[in-house]
Amino acid sequence: MFNAIQPETASSEALAALNEAKSQFGAVINLFKVTANGPNVLKGIAAFNRELSESIELTPAETELVAMLTSALNHCDYCVNVHMQIGKMHKLSEEDLVEALSARAQSPRNQALLDYTNELVRNRGRVSKHAIDNAIAEGFSQKALLEVIGVVGVYTSLQYIRHVADPEHDFPRVKQFNACEHGA
């Protein structure tokens, strides 16, 4: 387990990175505290997220569906726990979020989004023409499909850090998540 950098004892560079993460994500969670051991890494992820978020077409709920599925596919229990809470803040039900763990959705639009995301993550960027065409038919623009890649990139980076740094969990566990069942 990596050391968690506390804001009150952080170097000026680490504190700046933690403050940037807090301004974008709303809190300094334990994942950010361990990432602050490499303040340039945390700042880089935050910069990518900031640019991605400025004029994003995806709704906050769609972004959370992508984040939840990406977390599941990457075996990241910590991130599944986080996105369960954030998804609920964006009006997704617990059922919607649990279904997203298995790339399932009730609406055709959300199903197309999850099908695209599922192929993107499982196939390391190789998405079938069918999944792309289906997402476009459900109203996603090419810009939105590129944004999905950006969301996957931000969260996959954080999920890899979670696996290496192993921060202490600071969100309630999602009992329905099983890395062997849901992971890629």
Secondary structure, 3 states (H helix, E strand, C coil): CCCCCCHHHCCHHHHHHHHHHHHHHCCCCHHHHHHCCCHHHHHHHHHHHHHHHHCCCCCHHHHHHHHHHHHHHCCCHHHHHHHHHHHHHCCCCHHHHHHHHCCCCCCHHHHHHHHHHHHHHHCCCCCCHHHHHHHHHCCCCHHHHHHHHHHHHHHHHHHHHHHHHCCCCCCCCCCCCCHHHHCC
